[in-house]
């Protein structure tokens, strides 16, 4: 293991600390203030400078993450909200949307609410992020020469006469790395074929997002969602400072995976390209075979200052549009799908240049 500029053996490290949580660990906690109360969560930290808040009662989503004190994800004005305050109808999902490094959307709706959302609960972006996880398991220990941190759990979205979908989630970190690996397995545990939708709402904020920041991704084609996005099509990859009365812009990307089937996207601040300041950026990797679509949410308004990187299985038009257009994905009884995301950071001009050379230019 390499820490603080030197390689160490397991024995050498164990001689220098009592508990390994001096370097890296996971601590179960309960959020206990205001409408976050009571929500189970995990605080994770690594010797490489990564910290994360994983909320077990919110689908094991990553409500906050920092690298050496710098926030990686945007945080909304709602703060952390316990699942009992979730309002599923229409667009009320926004009242408990904390943003964070990751908010999961689905599993029976993504995007526009269904016309019967008041009855079906298929409102904006679905229910999965507001379902508490069960069968939680925490692992902290040596695996060969790596000290590994892992949180696992199961999130079930189910209804009598309806779907029975189980999402098994595992989040892994390493003591000497500033990386988070998320592995999901979605299984239809019912006895009828059901449609599903899944979108990973990865919300990158300041300081990775700032005036002069750039989005690097291997985009073969970029399609604007509407007139607001069409007006900014030439600048989808460049960011401004916070603006007053900014109308969100949403772009749909066709990504070119690398030879191993991975797509890498990164939001890097201007210092990564030689401007004054401290270089900082956030990276996202995912597999294109299981997440074939990608939505970019460019929201550079005051306070709502965020760039969403959103690999997904679907559009954001909602389940009714998917069924109408024949584009819905289905799971047969007993069928499973696996999904993988990896988050990382960039903190030097050299690392930014290397990454830029590895990502083929997009439509810029």
C-alpha positions in Angstrom: 0.0 0.0 0.0 1.3 3.5 -0.9 0.6 6.3 1.6 2.1 9.7 2.1 4.7 9.2 -0.6 5.9 5.8 0.5 5.1 2.2 0.1 4.2 0.2 3.2 3.7 -3.4 4.0 0.8 -4.5 6.1 3.1 -5.3 9.0 4.7 -1.9 8.9 1.4 -0.1 9.0 0.0 -2.2 11.8 3.1 -1.4 13.9 2.3 2.3 13.5 -1.4 2.4 14.4 -3.7 0.9 17.0 -7.0 0.7 15.2 -7.0 1.0 11.4 -9.7 3.6 11.7 -6.9 6.0 12.4 -6.3 5.8 8.7 -9.5 4.6 7.1 -12.9 3.3 8.3 -16.7 3.3 8.2 -18.8 4.5 11.2 -22.5 3.8 11.4 -24.4 7.0 12.6 -27.9 8.3 12.8 -28.9 11.7 11.4 -30.9 13.4 14.1 -31.7 17.0 13.3 -34.9 18.4 11.7 -36.5 16.4 9.0 -33.4 14.2 8.5 -34.4 12.5 11.8 -34.1 9.6 12.2 -32.1 8.3 9.2 -29.4 5.6 9.4 -26.2 6.4 7.6 -22.5 5.6 7.3 -19.5 7.9 7.5 -16.6 6.7 5.4 -13.1 8.0 5.3 -9.8 7.0 3.7 -6.2 7.9 4.3 -6.1 9.2 0.7 -8.4 12.1 1.8 -11.8 10.8 0.6 -14.8 11.2 2.9 -18.4 10.1 2.1 -21.8 10.2 3.7 -23.9 7.1 2.6 -27.5 7.2 3.8 -28.8 3.7 4.4 -32.4 4.9 4.7 -32.2 6.6 1.4 -31.3 3.7 -0.8 -27.6 3.7 0.1 -27.2 6.9 -2.0 -24.1 9.0 -1.5 -25.4 12.2 0.0 -22.1 13.9 0.3 -18.4 13.3 -0.7 -15.2 15.3 -0.2 -11.6 15.0 -1.2 -9.1 16.7 1.1 -11.9 19.0 2.2 -13.1 19.8 -1.3 -16.7 18.8 -2.0 -17.2 16.6 -5.0 -21.0 16.8 -5.2 -23.5 19.6 -5.1 -25.8 19.8 -2.1 -29.3 21.2 -2.5 -31.2 23.5 -0.1 -33.3 20.6 1.2 -30.4 19.0 3.0 -30.7 15.4 4.1 -34.3 14.3 4.4 -35.5 11.1 6.0 -37.7 8.8 3.8 -40.9 9.3 5.8 -41.0 12.9 4.5 -40.9 11.7 0.8 -43.8 13.1 -1.3 -44.1 10.9 -4.4 -46.7 12.7 -6.3 -45.9 14.8 -9.4 -42.8 16.9 -9.0 -42.7 16.8 -5.2 -39.6 14.5 -5.3 -37.8 17.8 -5.5 -38.7 18.5 -1.8 -36.4 15.8 -0.6 -33.8 15.8 -3.3 -30.5 16.4 -1.5 -28.4 16.2 -4.7 -25.2 14.7 -3.3 -22.6 12.8 -5.3 -25.3 10.3 -6.2 -29.1 10.1 -6.2 -30.5 7.0 -7.8 -33.6 7.4 -10.0 -36.1 4.6 -10.8 -37.0 1.8 -10.7 -40.4 2.1 -12.2 -40.1 5.7 -13.4 -37.4 8.2 -14.4 -38.1 11.7 -15.5 -41.6 13.0 -16.1 -44.3 11.9 -13.6 -46.9 9.5 -14.8 -50.3 11.0 -15.4 -51.7 9.0 -12.5 -48.8 9.7 -10.2 -51.1 10.7 -7.3 -52.4 7.2 -7.3 -49.5 5.1 -8.6 -46.7 7.1 -6.8 -44.8 7.1 -10.1 -43.8 10.7 -9.8 -40.6 12.5 -10.9 -37.6 10.1 -10.8 -39.4 7.3 -9.0 -39.1 6.0 -5.4 -35.9 4.0 -5.1 -33.9 6.9 -3.5 -36.4 7.1 -0.7 -36.6 3.4 0.2 -34.5 2.3 3.3 -32.0 -0.5 2.7 -32.2 -3.8 4.5 -29.8 -6.6 5.2 -27.0 -4.1 5.7 -23.4 -5.4 5.9 -20.2 -3.4 6.7 -16.8 -4.9 6.0 -13.5 -3.3 7.0 -10.4 -5.4 6.7 -7.3 -6.5 4.8 -7.6 -8.2 1.4 -4.1 -9.2 0.4 -2.1 -5.9 0.7 -5.2 -3.6 0.4 -7.3 -2.3 3.3 -10.8 -2.4 2.0 -14.0 -0.6 3.2 -17.3 -1.9 2.0 -21.0 -1.2 2.6 -23.7 -3.5 1.2 -27.5 -3.6 1.4 -30.7 -4.4 -0.4 -33.4 -2.0 -1.5 -36.7 -3.5 -2.6 -39.3 -1.6 -4.7 -42.5 -3.7 -4.6 -46.3 -3.5 -4.6 -49.1 -6.0 -4.2 -50.4 -6.7 -7.8 -47.3 -4.8 -9.1 -43.5 -5.1 -9.4 -41.1 -6.9 -7.1 -37.7 -5.5 -7.9 -34.7 -6.0 -5.7 -31.6 -3.8 -6.0 -28.5 -5.2 -4.3 -25.9 -2.4 -3.8 -22.3 -2.6 -2.8 -20.1 0.5 -2.3 -16.3 -0.1 -2.0 -13.4 2.1 -1.1 -9.7 1.5 -0.4 -7.6 3.1 2.3 -4.9 4.4 -0.1 -7.2 5.6 -2.9 -9.5 8.5 -3.6 -12.0 6.3 -5.4 -15.5 4.9 -4.8 -16.8 1.9 -6.6 -20.5 1.3 -6.8 -21.8 -2.1 -7.9 -25.6 -2.7 -8.3 -27.5 -5.9 -9.2 -31.1 -5.4 -10.1 -33.3 -8.6 -10.0 -37.0 -9.2 -10.9 -38.1 -11.4 -8.0 -41.7 -11.4 -9.1 -43.5 -13.8 -11.5 -44.4 -11.4 -14.2 -42.4 -9.5 -16.8 -42.0 -5.8 -15.7 -40.6 -2.7 -17.3 -37.8 -0.8 -15.4 -36.0 2.5 -15.6 -32.7 3.4 -13.9 -30.7 6.6 -13.9 -27.7 7.5 -11.8 -28.0 11.2 -11.0 -24.4 12.2 -10.3 -24.4 15.8 -9.2 -21.0 17.7 -9.5 -20.8 21.0 -7.9 -18.3 23.8 -6.9 -15.3 23.8 -6.9 -15.1 21.3 -9.8 -17.9 23.3 -11.3 -16.9 27.0 -11.8 -16.4 29.6 -14.5 -14.1 28.1 -17.1 -14.8 24.4 -16.0 -15.0 21.9 -18.9 -16.9 18.6 -19.3 -14.7 16.0 -20.9 -16.5 13.0 -22.4 -16.3 10.8 -25.5 -19.5 12.1 -27.0 -20.2 11.1 -30.6 -23.4 13.1 -30.8 -25.2 15.6 -28.6 -29.0 16.3 -28.8 -30.6 19.2 -26.9 -33.9 18.4 -25.1 -35.7 21.6 -25.8 -35.3 25.2 -27.0 -33.4 26.2 -23.8 -30.8 23.5 -24.4 -30.8 24.2 -28.2 -29.7 27.8 -27.5 -26.6 26.5 -25.6 -25.7 23.5 -27.8 -22.4 25.1 -28.9 -21.4 25.5 -25.3 -22.6 22.2 -23.6 -19.1 21.4 -22.5 -18.1 24.7 -21.0 -19.3 26.2 -17.8 -20.0 29.8 -16.6 -20.2 31.2 -13.1 -23.6 31.2 -11.4 -26.3 33.1 -13.3 -29.5 34.8 -12.4 -32.7 33.2 -13.7 -30.9 30.5 -15.5 -33.1 28.0 -17.3 -31.8 24.4 -17.0 -30.3 22.9 -20.1 -30.5 19.1 -20.7 -28.4 17.3 -23.4 -28.6 13.7 -24.5 -25.2 12.2 -25.4 -24.2 9.2 -27.5 -21.0 8.0 -25.8 -18.2 6.1 -27.4 -16.8 3.5 -25.0 -13.2 2.5 -24.9 -11.9 -0.8 -26.0 -12.8 -2.4 -22.6 -16.4 -1.1 -22.8 -16.0 1.8 -20.3 -17.1 5.4 -20.7 -15.2 8.1 -18.7 -16.6 11.6 -18.1 -15.0 14.3 -16.0 -15.8 17.8 -15.0 -12.5 19.7 -14.5 -12.1 23.3 -13.2 -10.2 26.0 -15.1 -7.1 25.5 -13.0 -6.8 22.0 -14.5 -6.1 23.7 -17.8 -3.5 26.1 -16.6 -5.6 29.0 -15.1 -4.8 30.3 -11.6 -6.0 28.4 -8.6 -6.0 24.8 -7.4 -6.7 22.1 -10.0 -9.7 20.0 -9.1 -12.1 17.7 -10.9 -14.4 14.8 -10.5 -14.4 11.7 -12.7 -17.1 9.2 -13.4 -16.6 5.8 -15.2 -19.4 3.4 -16.1 -20.0 0.5 -18.5 -21.8 1.4 -21.8 -23.2 -2.0 -22.4 -25.5 -1.8 -19.4 -26.0 2.0 -19.3 -26.3 2.8 -23.0 -27.7 6.4 -22.5 -26.2 9.5 -20.9 -28.0 12.7 -19.9 -26.2 15.9 -19.0 -28.0 18.3 -16.7 -26.4 21.8 -17.0 -27.9 23.9 -14.2 -25.7 27.0 -13.6 -28.3 29.1 -11.8 -27.5 30.8 -8.5 -27.7 28.3 -5.6 -28.9 25.6 -8.1 -25.3 25.5 -9.4 -24.7 21.9 -10.6 -23.7 19.8 -13.5 -25.4 16.4 -13.5 -23.7 13.5 -15.2 -26.3 10.8 -15.6 -25.6 7.4 -17.1 -28.9 5.6 -17.6 -30.9 2.8 -19.2 -33.6 5.1 -20.5 -34.8 8.5 -21.5 -36.1 11.1 -19.0 -39.5 11.2 -20.6 -41.1 9.0 -18.0 -42.4 5.4 -18.1 -45.5 6.3 -20.1 -43.4 7.7 -22.9 -41.1 4.6 -22.8 -44.0 2.3 -23.1 -45.7 4.3 -25.8 -42.5 4.5 -27.9 -41.6 0.9 -27.5 -38.2 1.8 -25.9 -38.9 0.4 -22.4 -36.5 -2.2 -21.0 -38.0 -5.2 -19.4 -37.0 -7.8 -16.8 -38.3 -11.3 -17.0 -39.1 -13.2 -13.8 -35.8 -14.1 -12.1 -33.7 -12.0 -14.6 -30.9 -9.8 -13.3 -28.9 -6.8 -14.6 -25.6 -5.6 -13.2 -24.4 -1.9 -13.2 -21.1 -0.4 -12.2 -20.0 3.2 -11.5 -16.6 4.4 -10.4 -16.0 7.9 -8.9 -12.5 9.5 -8.7 -10.8 12.9 -8.5 -8.3 14.9 -10.4 -6.0 17.3 -8.4 -3.1 18.2 -10.7 -2.6 19.7 -14.2 -0.5 16.6 -15.1 -3.4 14.2 -14.2 -5.8 16.4 -16.1 -3.7 16.4 -19.2 -3.3 12.6 -19.0 -7.1 12.1 -18.7 -7.8 14.5 -21.5 -5.4 12.5 -23.8 -7.3 9.3 -22.9 -10.8 10.7 -23.6 -11.5 11.2 -27.3 -12.8 14.7 -28.1 -16.5 15.1 -28.1 -18.7 17.3 -30.2 -17.0 20.5 -29.0 
